[in-house]
Amino acid sequence: MTDVVALGELLIDFATVKTEADGYPVMAAHPGGAPANFLAAISKQGGKTALLGKVGNDSFGKLLKNTLNEHGIDTRGLILSDDFFTTLAFVTFDESGDRQFAFARKPGADTQITFDELDLSVIDEARVFHFGTLSLTDEPARECTKKAVAYAKEKGKLITCDPNLRKPLWRDLSEAREQMEWAISQADIVKISDEEVDFLWGLEPSAAADKLIRDYGIKLAFVTCGAKGAFYVNKNAKGFVPALTGLKVIDTTGAGDIFGGSAIFKVLEKENPPELLTEEELFEITSFATSVAGHSTEHPGGM
């Protein structure tokens, strides 16, 4: 049996290595996409994973498929399309070091996946179904994602979600809020960032963690706060784990995905269901995820 199957984007991240005197960035290509980064973290720890997605039948798409195979991620549900190009993401940095994103995705292959193309046996064999919100930005991927979530719920799978926000990919930010809210409402476990809870509700991370349990019926929630650490909460316990210090940070891309995958890997090791995990167990899980995510920033790329 597969531990976790994820549905969503698989793409190339072009990250800025340096900026030339004329202001143009020199970039390095890395495999990326939040669901793929998430699965890579689980596979790295020895978990069995699979990805449902779509890339172009081009040099980048083939390279990405090979990379997933090298990471031990099952790719029988990955489609190589002759009609659409693999999505490309470009990450630059402003004067304060904050990341800025630009995407070549009009459309990218990942937005063009349909429910009829999914190998549902991959979901049948999994314990957990994971998805994010970048597959909700465009049709037909949005309808595909919603049908896949419904199918996984019908099959009794644990549903995990990362309502990842990339503002340039949305035509209307009110639509982004609507789709992110829908995604959260479907999940048993949610990993969300402080920036995303501020965007959705204008709340501080601690209050947002409580809201997820109280108002959405989430069984277990993690609210990550970048270099500060992360909150954890279920109906039994709530706490905060500070981030590691003294790291030589090179690239923060994918750190939140790595946190999420590492946390889910540890959750699946426990006998207690997510809503009944103890304070001690939650602290252990969050500490592990925070440590892995922190060390991931010392290396380029999300995987």
Buried (B, 14 or more C-beta within 10 A) or exposed (E): EBBBBBBBBBBBBBBBEEEEEEEEBEBEEBBBBBBBBBBBBBBBBEBBBBBBBBBBBBEBBBBBBEBBEEBBBBBEBBBBBEEBBBBBBBBBEEEEEEEEBEBBBEBBBBBBBBBEBBBBEBBBBBBBBBBBBBBBBBEBBBEBBBBBBEBBBEEEBBBBBBBBBBEEBBEEEEEBBEBBBBBBEBBBBBBBBBBBBBBBBEBBBBBBBBBBBEEBEBBBBBBBBBBEBBBBBBBBBBEBBEBBEEEEEEBBBBBBBBBBBBBBBBBBBBEEEBBBBEEEBBBBBBBBBBBBBBBBBEEBBBB
